[in-house]
Amino acid sequence: MNRFFRYHLDHILFWVLTAGFHAYTRMHLIGKAGALQLVLEIVLRNALLASVIYFNLLVVIPRIAQGKLFVWLFASVGSLAFYAFAKNLHDVYLYGYVIGDPERLDFFHNTFYNFSIVFFYLAFAGALYLSKQWYVQRELLQQIRLEKLNTELDYLKAQINPHFLFNSLNTIFFQIDKQNLEARETLGKFSDMLRYQLYECNGNAIAIGKELAYLKNFVDLQQLRRNGHDVIEFNVSDDVSDFSLPPMLLIPFIENAFKHVSNFTDRKNEVKIALKRDDNILSLQVINTTSNGTASSPGGIGLKNARRRLELLFPDRHTLAVKKTTDRFEVNLTLELS
């Protein structure tokens, strides 16, 4: 469609049909006035029509919205009157003098007909022009909207990634003074995660297996820095496979749980993560215990970014429920996979 408009094929088609229909209705002129007069009628009439139509489309209509409405409406009506006047002159010449019809010698004989014809074609052409402008503007807005969404998604991912990297570096810092084997293992997991973020998260979707490996490394790193009073569960059902997901979509909910998990010394601190799939519905449940002063905030930057990404990537195809009590924080997310 864009190519159709770019090469003005709509204008060509319009004038071919207009001139063709006019020629069909004036074929009787060949027998009465000759082929030359038929050609002159077609050329003159459509040239006058074109002058009126393009004057209104290119000059009048674009300037109506700029003010001086009555001035431009007067100019539009004046162009219609110009067509009727010029066509009346030619009709007197063609039908009155060439063909010899005495009634057509009256200058005003065809005034109503000529005025109604130019008004009809101008209204029709104006409707086509406005429809074309609406289509072009709609396509432009759609392109701008997509560019804006892509930019916003990139910005949101850029906000999430550095935040997590700093948390991971902090974990490695606390592991440095421990046995080398454990530090190497920690560093290896972190390296895998960093590689995943830098080299595999640039596309719009990532295989769920790679995303799960990333989440598992994250949970393992968190387990290393926690104390012995923690119960950390990461359960993934076997049917969570063979599909793709936008990268880094689930990590904010899991990261939020570890960020705000309780620090009880007399009982267990819990983080429970469950991921399952039912047909084309993917479900994530994240639960963590909280204590006074460490309660999760539904309005945190991580969850705000996650909500916004879900709105952009899964409009009307996701649910996100956040429940908060005095000692428990729970997130339930469902995604309708395409």
Legacy VTK file of the C-alpha trace (Angstrom):
# vtk DataFile Version 3.0
C-alpha trace
ASCII
DATASET POLYDATA
POINTS 338 float
0.000 0.000 0.000
2.847 2.411 0.769
4.350 1.769 -2.670
0.906 2.373 -4.203
0.815 5.837 -2.637
4.523 6.547 -3.150
4.251 6.329 -6.934
0.893 8.161 -6.981
-0.830 5.175 -8.519
-3.998 6.250 -6.703
-4.026 9.529 -8.692
-3.388 7.736 -11.952
-6.162 5.231 -11.312
-8.585 8.001 -10.324
-8.040 10.023 -13.501
-8.032 6.998 -15.797
-11.412 5.944 -14.420
-12.780 9.503 -14.463
-11.665 10.234 -18.035
-12.709 6.780 -19.208
-16.217 7.106 -17.788
-16.567 10.592 -19.263
-15.417 9.388 -22.688
-17.933 6.513 -22.523
-20.820 8.912 -21.824
-19.757 11.315 -24.627
-19.224 8.819 -27.437
-22.245 10.266 -29.282
-20.170 13.381 -29.996
-18.191 11.496 -32.641
-21.241 11.301 -34.913
-22.452 14.833 -34.153
-19.250 16.858 -33.920
-16.358 14.565 -34.852
-13.564 12.781 -32.954
-11.552 15.976 -32.468
-14.384 17.616 -30.533
-14.715 14.470 -28.383
-11.035 14.613 -27.510
-11.274 18.347 -26.799
-14.278 17.787 -24.528
-12.498 15.062 -22.570
-9.228 16.995 -22.210
-10.798 20.341 -21.346
-13.362 19.003 -18.904
-10.882 16.833 -16.990
-8.212 19.548 -17.015
-10.710 21.925 -15.408
-11.703 19.261 -12.903
-8.053 18.604 -12.050
-7.325 22.306 -11.523
-10.253 22.652 -9.099
-9.542 19.407 -7.236
-5.808 19.948 -6.764
-6.300 23.585 -5.824
-8.566 22.463 -3.003
-6.488 19.449 -1.951
-3.108 21.195 -2.014
-4.036 24.749 -1.074
-7.448 25.030 0.568
-7.825 21.916 2.744
-4.327 22.019 4.348
-4.852 25.677 5.319
-8.380 25.441 6.726
-7.020 24.154 10.052
-4.570 27.095 10.194
-7.345 29.679 10.539
-9.248 32.052 8.280
-11.856 29.375 7.646
-14.254 31.618 5.762
-11.508 32.954 3.481
-10.535 29.475 2.376
-14.138 28.299 2.069
-14.789 31.326 -0.154
-11.758 30.332 -2.253
-13.118 26.780 -2.530
-16.573 27.949 -3.651
-14.876 30.357 -6.046
-12.975 27.482 -7.663
-16.270 25.635 -8.180
-17.772 28.709 -9.784
-14.707 29.034 -12.022
-15.239 25.460 -13.282
-18.936 26.076 -13.962
-18.163 29.335 -15.796
-15.405 27.826 -17.962
-17.418 24.699 -18.742
-20.482 26.759 -19.610
-18.397 28.643 -22.171
-17.223 25.412 -23.762
-20.733 23.924 -23.716
-22.083 26.986 -25.565
-19.326 26.583 -28.158
-19.677 22.786 -28.533
-23.430 22.280 -28.341
-24.638 25.715 -29.494
-22.259 26.505 -32.367
-20.621 23.222 -33.430
-23.633 20.933 -33.044
-26.184 23.719 -33.665
-28.575 23.276 -30.734
-30.230 26.714 -30.247
-31.178 25.968 -26.610
-27.504 25.456 -25.740
-26.667 28.990 -26.872
-28.004 30.096 -23.506
-24.912 30.553 -21.298
-26.670 29.423 -18.111
-28.332 26.350 -19.623
-25.883 23.821 -18.056
-24.893 25.796 -14.952
-26.600 23.568 -12.386
-25.325 20.401 -14.059
-21.730 21.628 -14.298
-21.720 22.943 -10.735
-23.136 19.683 -9.366
-20.589 17.634 -11.353
-17.576 19.539 -10.035
-19.019 19.492 -6.507
-19.476 15.710 -6.660
-15.951 15.050 -7.944
-14.421 17.453 -5.446
-16.294 15.802 -2.570
-15.297 12.338 -3.794
-11.644 13.315 -4.286
-11.616 15.052 -0.899
-12.936 11.924 0.783
-10.231 9.832 -0.898
-7.561 12.368 0.078
-8.624 12.451 3.736
-8.815 8.647 3.816
-5.294 8.464 2.427
-4.046 11.006 4.981
-5.701 9.022 7.772
-4.048 5.815 6.575
-0.620 7.453 6.284
-0.935 9.039 9.728
-2.061 5.742 11.214
0.938 3.931 9.741
3.258 6.679 10.975
1.804 6.556 14.480
2.108 2.777 14.490
5.771 3.029 13.475
6.439 5.651 16.143
4.617 3.542 18.716
6.714 0.464 17.881
9.941 2.461 18.019
8.890 3.942 21.348
8.047 0.524 22.779
11.345 -0.962 21.613
13.245 1.956 23.098
11.352 1.668 26.353
11.909 -2.084 26.532
15.639 -1.631 25.967
15.703 1.034 28.662
13.836 -1.160 31.121
16.185 -4.080 30.501
19.150 -1.750 30.911
17.769 -0.681 34.285
17.330 -4.265 35.469
20.677 -5.699 34.342
23.127 -3.372 36.162
21.130 -3.679 39.363
21.511 -7.428 39.307
25.185 -7.282 38.313
26.006 -5.205 41.365
24.198 -7.672 43.602
26.168 -10.533 42.064
29.471 -8.709 42.496
28.569 -8.196 46.129
28.018 -11.940 46.472
31.430 -12.705 44.978
32.999 -10.211 47.347
31.714 -12.119 50.368
33.037 -15.376 48.908
36.611 -14.247 48.287
37.925 -15.215 51.736
36.463 -18.733 51.632
38.013 -21.843 50.176
39.200 -21.482 46.628
36.984 -24.287 45.294
33.835 -22.597 46.465
35.026 -19.209 45.222
35.825 -20.686 41.801
32.394 -22.262 41.627
30.780 -18.953 42.524
32.864 -17.090 39.997
32.017 -19.689 37.349
28.298 -19.276 37.907
28.633 -15.542 37.812
30.639 -15.722 34.584
27.919 -17.845 32.987
25.297 -15.331 34.015
27.321 -12.399 32.773
27.896 -14.140 29.458
24.162 -14.821 29.186
23.310 -11.176 29.813
25.883 -9.720 27.479
25.702 -12.120 24.525
22.383 -13.952 24.594
19.852 -11.358 25.764
20.016 -9.088 22.736
17.130 -10.720 20.882
13.407 -10.470 21.506
13.133 -14.050 22.748
15.335 -16.706 24.311
14.891 -20.458 24.705
13.330 -21.250 28.063
16.131 -23.732 28.807
18.732 -20.951 28.750
16.543 -18.705 30.875
16.074 -21.480 33.428
19.849 -22.064 33.588
20.292 -18.378 34.303
17.661 -18.456 37.060
19.221 -21.589 38.576
22.652 -19.943 38.696
21.120 -16.910 40.360
19.399 -19.014 43.023
22.608 -20.973 43.627
24.550 -17.748 44.122
21.962 -16.524 46.589
22.138 -19.789 48.514
25.887 -19.391 48.906
25.570 -16.011 50.591
22.666 -16.946 52.877
23.003 -18.458 56.362
21.906 -21.850 57.580
18.428 -20.743 58.596
17.161 -20.657 55.019
14.840 -22.954 53.127
15.267 -22.248 49.431
13.257 -24.231 46.896
13.393 -23.908 43.127
10.959 -26.300 41.474
10.433 -26.453 37.724
7.982 -28.924 36.227
9.119 -31.100 33.340
6.644 -29.519 30.893
8.385 -26.138 31.103
10.294 -26.674 27.860
10.259 -26.201 24.088
9.194 -22.554 23.947
10.776 -19.120 23.984
10.336 -16.193 26.305
11.544 -12.571 26.362
14.891 -12.620 28.199
15.153 -11.413 31.807
11.377 -11.416 32.218
11.140 -13.601 35.346
14.283 -12.623 37.232
12.867 -9.423 38.862
10.327 -11.458 40.870
12.932 -13.942 42.066
15.480 -11.237 42.793
12.858 -9.301 44.761
12.212 -12.344 46.962
15.882 -12.684 47.934
16.243 -8.952 48.383
13.438 -8.771 50.925
13.545 -12.229 52.510
13.396 -12.300 56.300
16.429 -12.727 58.551
14.984 -14.817 61.348
17.399 -16.487 63.737
14.837 -18.522 65.615
13.057 -20.037 62.623
13.545 -20.690 58.970
13.675 -17.989 56.320
11.913 -19.240 53.207
12.127 -18.547 49.500
10.007 -20.856 47.372
9.937 -20.651 43.603
7.657 -22.799 41.451
7.410 -22.714 37.667
4.932 -24.856 35.750
3.097 -24.984 32.464
-0.477 -25.966 31.664
-0.990 -26.123 27.884
-0.082 -22.607 26.730
-0.244 -21.044 30.201
3.021 -20.530 32.064
2.719 -19.965 35.813
5.308 -18.579 38.185
4.855 -18.479 41.948
7.415 -16.817 44.189
6.980 -16.792 47.977
9.297 -15.375 50.594
8.993 -14.798 54.299
9.367 -11.251 55.552
10.128 -9.663 58.891
9.650 -6.175 60.281
11.655 -3.679 58.284
12.273 -6.055 55.366
8.788 -6.262 53.886
8.735 -6.297 50.120
7.381 -3.226 48.466
5.079 -3.783 45.477
6.126 -0.360 44.213
9.866 -1.107 44.008
11.776 -0.235 40.841
12.293 -3.898 39.941
8.618 -4.809 40.134
7.577 -1.567 38.429
9.850 -2.384 35.497
8.554 -5.949 35.406
4.945 -4.762 35.342
5.687 -2.369 32.514
7.465 -5.005 30.425
4.535 -7.366 30.893
2.123 -4.658 29.731
4.213 -4.085 26.630
5.041 -7.685 25.762
1.896 -9.513 26.927
-1.011 -7.081 26.645
-4.216 -8.820 27.753
-2.224 -12.078 27.920
-0.959 -12.051 31.494
-2.091 -11.758 35.099
0.056 -10.559 37.976
-1.148 -10.893 41.561
0.908 -9.629 44.493
-0.091 -10.586 48.038
1.523 -9.156 51.138
0.976 -10.018 54.800
2.955 -9.244 57.937
5.324 -12.176 57.445
4.850 -13.322 53.874
5.133 -11.923 50.353
3.743 -13.811 47.365
3.798 -13.189 43.630
1.695 -15.176 41.176
2.279 -14.592 37.494
0.592 -16.285 34.537
1.559 -15.793 30.909
-0.365 -16.878 27.839
2.299 -18.214 25.512
1.923 -17.570 21.790
LINES 1 339
338 0 1 2 3 4 5 6 7 8 9 10 11 12 13 14 15 16 17 18 19 20 21 22 23 24 25 26 27 28 29 30 31 32 33 34 35 36 37 38 39 40 41 42 43 44 45 46 47 48 49 50 51 52 53 54 55 56 57 58 59 60 61 62 63 64 65 66 67 68 69 70 71 72 73 74 75 76 77 78 79 80 81 82 83 84 85 86 87 88 89 90 91 92 93 94 95 96 97 98 99 100 101 102 103 104 105 106 107 108 109 110 111 112 113 114 115 116 117 118 119 120 121 122 123 124 125 126 127 128 129 130 131 132 133 134 135 136 137 138 139 140 141 142 143 144 145 146 147 148 149 150 151 152 153 154 155 156 157 158 159 160 161 162 163 164 165 166 167 168 169 170 171 172 173 174 175 176 177 178 179 180 181 182 183 184 185 186 187 188 189 190 191 192 193 194 195 196 197 198 199 200 201 202 203 204 205 206 207 208 209 210 211 212 213 214 215 216 217 218 219 220 221 222 223 224 225 226 227 228 229 230 231 232 233 234 235 236 237 238 239 240 241 242 243 244 245 246 247 248 249 250 251 252 253 254 255 256 257 258 259 260 261 262 263 264 265 266 267 268 269 270 271 272 273 274 275 276 277 278 279 280 281 282 283 284 285 286 287 288 289 290 291 292 293 294 295 296 297 298 299 300 301 302 303 304 305 306 307 308 309 310 311 312 313 314 315 316 317 318 319 320 321 322 323 324 325 326 327 328 329 330 331 332 333 334 335 336 337
